[in-house]
Amino acid sequence: MFFAPGRHIDNFRKKAESMDKSLDISINIGLDPAIYIGASFEAPITPLGFNELSIAGGLRKKPVELVDCISIQQKAIARAEIVIEGEILPHVRIKEDKNSKTGKTMPEFLGYTGNANSLLPIVKVKAVTTRKNPILQTLIGPGEEHANLVGIPTEASIYLKCEESIPGLLKNVYAHSAGGGKLLAILQVKKRNQNDDGMTRQAAIIALAVYRELKNIILIDEDVDLFDTNDVLWAMQTRYSGDLDTIFIPGITGHILDPSQSPIYDSRLHTKGSTTKTIFDCTVPYNLKKHFIRTKFKKINPEPWIKNIIVKNKTIKNHK
C-alpha cells in the first residue's frame, strides 16, 4: 500500500516501524460524503494530531460513530459498508506490480496511469466485516469527484492563510479540476486601492507557500466567474500580457505524479516532483479599472411578453 509522505498515517507507520512494531489499521469502504471530505484534508488545516473525523462530524452536525474492530486493537467506522482489518508489517516491502508485472499501477488523479513503486509496505489482513448486502464503493482518479474532493482542502488552506495575511482581498478560491484539485488554483480578488496590485501577487505567493503541490495560479478580478473556465480564459485574453503579468519561480517542490516534473521531461531537474511554478496575473491594474468595464445587458421583465405568447397560443388553439 502506498502512503503519501508526510500524511498522518505515514507518520504513524514510520514511528511503529522504528520500534520494530506493526501498526493496526482499519480500511473503511462505503462511507457518507462528509467522511470522504474530512479524509481529504491535510496540513496546514489538519496538522499532525488533528482528527479529520471532527470535520466530518461538523459537516454532518453529529459525531461519526465508531466501533471496536474484532481482530485488532483499533476502531472502525460503524456505518461503513465494508471494513478490512489488518496490520502494516514493519520492514516488509513488495513490488506494487507483483501480480501484473506491467510496471504500471492504476489511473492517477492527473489522468495518467501511474508507474509502479518498486518497494511498498504491505498490509496483512486479519478480518473483513460487512453490512448485509454491502455496496463496494470505489473512488479513483481521474475525474470530477476525486478532483473536487481533494480540491476542498486546497481551497480552504489557501483562503485561510491569505485572509490571515491580507484580510479582505481574496474573495474566493477554486482548485480547478484540470489540475486534479491540487496543481491549478484560481484566485478571485477585489482590489480596494492601488496597493492591492502588489498584494494580489503576494496572495499568489502565499498560496504557493501554503500548498506546496500547487503548480500554476491564475489571478482574476471579482467580475470574473472563477468557476466558469471560459470566463477565466476571457480574462487571460483581455487582461493579461505575457511579458508583464507572468511570474516564474523555478526549482520548487511540486507533485511527483506530474509527468512533466521529471528529469526525463526537463534535464535540468535532478529529481522527480520539482518544477517551475507560474503565476498568471489576469487582473486589471487598480488605476485602469474604468477602462475595463464589462458590458452589461439591461435587465428586463419578461412577464408581459410571456402573457402575450400565452394569449396568442390560446387564440390559435381555439381557432383550430
SVG drawing of the C-alpha trace seen along z (x, -y; Angstrom):
<svg xmlns="http://www.w3.org/2000/svg" viewBox="-62 -55 82 68">
<polyline fill="none" stroke="black" stroke-width="0.4" points="0.0,0.0 1.2,-3.5 1.3,-6.0 1.6,-9.7 4.7,-11.1 4.0,-13.4 0.4,-12.4 -0.7,-11.3 -0.9,-7.5 2.6,-7.6 4.0,-9.2 2.3,-6.6 3.6,-3.8 7.2,-5.1 7.1,-5.5 5.9,-2.0 8.5,-0.6 11.2,-2.5 10.2,-0.4 10.0,2.8 6.3,2.9 3.4,3.4 0.6,0.8 -3.0,1.9 -5.3,0.1 -8.9,0.4 -9.7,-0.2 -13.2,-1.6 -15.1,-1.3 -18.5,-2.8 -18.9,-5.9 -21.0,-9.0 -19.7,-12.1 -18.8,-14.1 -16.3,-11.4 -14.7,-11.4 -14.4,-15.2 -12.9,-15.1 -10.4,-12.4 -9.2,-14.6 -7.8,-17.3 -4.2,-17.7 -1.8,-20.3 -2.0,-23.2 -5.7,-22.8 -5.2,-19.5 -1.7,-19.2 -0.4,-16.0 -2.6,-15.2 -5.8,-16.7 -8.7,-14.3 -10.2,-14.7 -13.3,-12.9 -14.2,-16.0 -14.5,-17.8 -16.9,-15.1 -18.9,-15.4 -19.1,-19.2 -20.4,-18.8 -23.0,-16.2 -23.8,-18.1 -23.4,-14.9 -20.5,-12.7 -19.1,-9.9 -19.9,-6.7 -17.0,-4.3 -16.9,-0.6 -14.2,1.7 -12.5,4.0 -12.9,7.7 -9.3,8.9 -7.1,5.9 -6.9,3.1 -8.3,0.4 -11.5,-1.4 -13.6,-1.2 -16.4,-3.5 -19.6,-1.9 -21.7,-2.6 -19.1,-1.6 -20.3,0.9 -17.1,2.9 -14.2,2.9 -10.9,4.6 -8.9,5.1 -5.2,5.5 -1.7,4.6 1.1,2.8 4.1,5.1 7.4,3.5 10.5,3.8 8.5,5.8 8.2,4.4 6.8,5.7 6.7,4.5 3.5,2.7 3.0,4.6 3.9,8.0 0.8,9.6 0.5,7.7 4.2,7.2 3.4,4.3 5.4,1.6 2.1,-0.3 -0.4,-0.6 -3.8,-2.4 -5.3,-5.6 -4.0,-8.6 -5.8,-11.9 -3.9,-13.8 -5.2,-11.5 -2.2,-9.2 -1.6,-5.6 0.9,-5.6 4.2,-3.9 4.5,-1.0 6.6,-1.6 9.4,0.9 9.1,1.2 5.9,0.6 4.8,1.6 2.2,4.4 -1.0,4.8 -1.6,8.2 -5.4,8.7 -6.7,10.2 -10.5,9.9 -13.2,8.5 -16.6,7.4 -19.5,6.1 -23.1,4.9 -25.8,7.0 -25.7,6.9 -22.7,4.5 -22.0,2.0 -18.4,1.8 -18.0,-1.9 -14.8,-3.0 -13.2,-6.3 -10.4,-6.5 -8.9,-9.3 -9.1,-10.9 -12.5,-12.5 -14.6,-15.4 -15.5,-13.5 -11.9,-12.9 -10.6,-16.3 -13.4,-18.2 -12.9,-16.2 -9.1,-16.9 -9.7,-20.5 -11.7,-21.4 -8.7,-21.3 -6.6,-23.1 -9.1,-25.9 -9.6,-26.1 -5.8,-26.2 -5.2,-29.0 -8.2,-31.1 -7.4,-30.7 -3.8,-31.8 -4.4,-34.6 -7.2,-36.0 -4.8,-35.9 -2.1,-37.8 -4.2,-40.2 -7.7,-40.5 -10.5,-41.3 -8.5,-40.9 -9.3,-37.3 -12.9,-36.7 -12.8,-33.1 -10.6,-30.2 -11.2,-27.4 -8.8,-24.4 -9.6,-23.6 -10.3,-20.0 -8.0,-20.3 -5.2,-20.2 -6.8,-17.4 -7.7,-19.7 -4.1,-20.2 -2.0,-21.7 -4.1,-24.6 -5.8,-27.3 -7.8,-30.3 -7.8,-33.2 -10.5,-35.8 -9.7,-39.1 -11.3,-42.5 -8.8,-45.3 -9.5,-48.3 -6.7,-50.6 -3.5,-50.7 -1.5,-49.0 -3.6,-45.9 -1.9,-45.4 1.1,-44.1 -0.9,-42.5 -2.7,-40.4 0.6,-38.9 1.6,-38.4 -1.6,-36.4 -0.5,-34.0 2.9,-33.6 1.2,-32.9 -0.9,-30.2 2.2,-28.6 3.9,-28.6 0.8,-27.2 0.1,-24.4 3.3,-23.1 1.7,-20.8 0.3,-23.9 2.0,-24.5 0.0,-27.3 -2.1,-30.1 -4.4,-32.3 -5.4,-35.7 -8.7,-37.2 -11.0,-40.1 -14.3,-40.0 -16.3,-40.5 -14.9,-37.2 -16.6,-33.9 -13.9,-31.7 -16.0,-28.5 -16.5,-29.3 -13.4,-28.3 -14.5,-30.3 -14.8,-33.4 -11.3,-32.8 -9.8,-32.4 -11.6,-35.5 -9.8,-37.4 -6.5,-35.9 -7.0,-37.1 -8.1,-40.6 -6.4,-41.4 -3.1,-39.7 0.2,-40.3 2.8,-37.5 5.8,-39.8 4.2,-42.0 1.9,-39.6 3.8,-36.3 5.9,-35.4 8.1,-32.3 9.5,-30.7 12.0,-27.9 13.3,-24.9 10.3,-24.5 8.9,-21.3 5.7,-20.2 4.0,-16.9 5.7,-13.7 2.8,-12.3 3.0,-15.2 5.0,-13.6 6.4,-16.9 8.1,-17.2 10.8,-14.7 14.4,-14.7 13.1,-12.8 11.0,-15.9 13.5,-18.5 17.1,-17.6 17.8,-20.5 15.7,-18.7 17.7,-16.4 14.7,-14.6 11.0,-13.9 8.5,-16.3 10.3,-19.6 9.1,-22.3 8.9,-25.9 5.8,-27.4 3.9,-30.1 1.6,-33.0 -0.6,-34.4 -1.9,-37.8 -5.1,-38.3 -6.4,-41.2 -6.8,-44.8 -4.4,-47.4 -6.4,-49.4 -5.9,-52.7 -7.1,-51.3 -10.4,-49.9 -12.5,-52.4 -11.0,-51.2 -12.0,-47.5 -15.7,-47.8 -17.6,-44.7 -20.6,-45.0 -23.8,-44.7 -27.2,-43.9 -30.3,-45.7 -32.5,-43.7 -36.0,-43.2 -39.2,-41.8 -40.3,-39.0 -43.8,-38.7 -45.6,-41.0 -44.1,-39.0 -45.0,-35.7 -48.6,-36.8 -48.8,-37.8 -47.4,-34.4 -49.9,-32.6 -52.8,-34.7 -51.7,-34.1 -51.4,-30.3 -54.8,-30.1 -56.3,-32.1 -54.6,-29.8 -55.8,-26.7 -59.4,-28.0 -59.3,-28.9 -58.4,-25.3"/>
</svg>
